Amino acid sequence: MAAATPSPTPPGSLKRIVAASLIGTTIEWYDFFLYGSAAALVFNKLFFPESDPLVGTLLSFLTYAVGFAARPLGALVFGHYGDRLGRKKLLVLSLLLMGGATFAIGLLPTHATVGSAAPVLLTVLRLVQGFALGGEWGGAVLLVSEHGDAKRRGFWASWPQTGAPAGQLLATGVLSALTALLSEAAFASWGWRIPFLLSGVLVIVGLWIRLSVDESPVFKAALAAAEERKVVAGQVEKMPLVAVLRHHWRDVLVAMGARMAENISYYVITAFILVYATTQVGLSKQTALNAVLIGSAVHFAVIPLWGALSDRLGRRPVYLIGAIGVGAWMFPFFALIDRGTFGSLLLAVTVGLVLHGAMYAPQAAFFSEMFATRMRYSGASIGAQFSSVAAGAPAPLIATALLADYGNSTPIALYVIAAALLTVVAIACAKETRDRDLGEIEERTPADAKVGADA
């Protein structure tokens, strides 16, 4: 039984939905990226002071990677309940968890105060961050995708994606301002805590906005149809995870492959670059942070443009532009940084992020269009977050280890190029989804309507 077609969302309401998703996503990515920047700049000294500098950086990036390990669990839990209870409720919960964990990091005692308990507590809070972010992404992009105009879905759904560069911009901007205003000793002593404590204020703003929006009309229509099937025919829905793995496993694999180049290149360009530029090239922390700051601003601006282009050309062509472009840019990227000037560093980071945007912008609509409504939160989240364990989580760690072993950027460039090739293969195997109706079909085959196991 097909769900009733939901009424189109009025333009004013759609913009409010987009704003709510964007602001909430920005706050959550601010929290997540703030940790990554702090891991590169100060956590090695504050929480792992007994190690030599590069080993300390590796250990701090290891706690950074732990957050990614928790993201698949967040995807499973939030996906399940998001497909059963709705997108909005789970988005509110994810924001509370992420903000609370980030605020608590700002209150943590360091190794000098409590010894080995400090990195343990840091790791636990990082796990909470990762768990929350694992559920955040899917809900935010679906809320917009399921409200939006089908003809401009790529454009509207790309706006929550700008939360990543906006969060990076905010996190890097705050850190950059603090490192400019404070001495190195003051920043290491107490200044690094300020950005984490600011998260408490941001969460209050985000909650106020998210609580004011309506649930997805596509989800409400699908939920009503499911309840009708249950009452009329006694059909009980399968668990979303079971349904995804049974009917959408190819789509999950495509999504995971598509994320490899996007995820790895992003964390190399924005997180590892802080290590490479300061330790290998000899640039100052301030210079590296400023380059990422400006590059993130450009990244924010181009994502909606790439999203709009995906509405015209399709999701796959735009995604391929980004994957091929990032792979081709890696050797020029490091060659420019090695020149040791701010201008060359800025050019390297900005072009890299523009090309990354060609993958990141259509991703929201692309993944949303792969899955049926009552398993869409689970499917999109699993595809996106499970790949992060193999992609984004170890990317700064692998890049730092390669730098320590080889002393140059060549193996790091080859690492990103290999990821780009994997993504090109995944996109080549995918079907174009641009013209799909999100509310048209709940299940793919007549057999899907059979009685399944209840959650």
C-alpha angles and dihedrals in degrees: 000000000000120000119247112266108256121232116260114264112248112248093245093052091046091055090051090050090050091048092050093050093044096049094045092047091047091054093048093047090046088058093046097045093043087064092050093052092045090049089056096044113031116354092081089063099037100045104020104034097145093066127081113261099264094042089048089053090050091052093048090049087050090061086046089056091051088070089061091050089060094050096081090054089051089049091053096046098039091040093054096048093037089058091046104037104022141267100268100059093051092047090056091050093048091052092051093049095047095045094046093051093047093049089050091053087059089059097046121124113234131233090269090062107037104010119216092359088074098068089041092056090044091053093049092053090046088055090054090050092052093046091053095046090049088065098035102067099054095047095047096051093042093051089058097037092052093047097042136096108269093223092056099031093120091055098045095041090051091066095075085051089062086065088080097059090035090054090045089048092050095044094045092043093054092046092046092051092048094048089050095048100038132058116247090253093051092047092050092045102049112330095085089063095063098075091050093049091049087066089077091064093044092052092055090054092046094050093050091055098041094050090057097062130086128244118263111281091214090055093047091051091048092048091051091050091049091051090049091052090050094051099039102036103016091240114159118201121242119242108276092239092053092047092049094050092046101045106017106035091119090053090050090053091048091051091049092050092046090055096054100081093032094053099039096045092048096055093043091052098044108025109023091042089069088061097041096047094047103038103029103032099028099234119148124259089244092055093049093046092049092052092052089045095056093039090053091053090055090044090055091052098049099046095078089046092055089045091054090048089054088058088059103036101024133255096273100054093049092045091051091052089058097044095047092041095052092049092049092047099056100087094044087044094061094036089059093048091050089061086075100222129121092233094054092045091050092049092049094050096041097050090045092053093045090055090045088055090062088065098036098047100059092036095087096054093036095056093040091054093053097068139056116250100254092052099029098100090050095043098046093043095047093047092048101039104038089058090053090070091062096032121031098020099063097027098097089037093051093043092050092047091049090050091050093049101041104023094220141072101248098094090045091054090048089050092057092043090054089053090049091053090051091052092049089055091049094050091045088057093048128094121236109258103181096111099044120124108228093208099040104090129023098187131018105228137023088252089064090071092066120114111278136184115288120234 
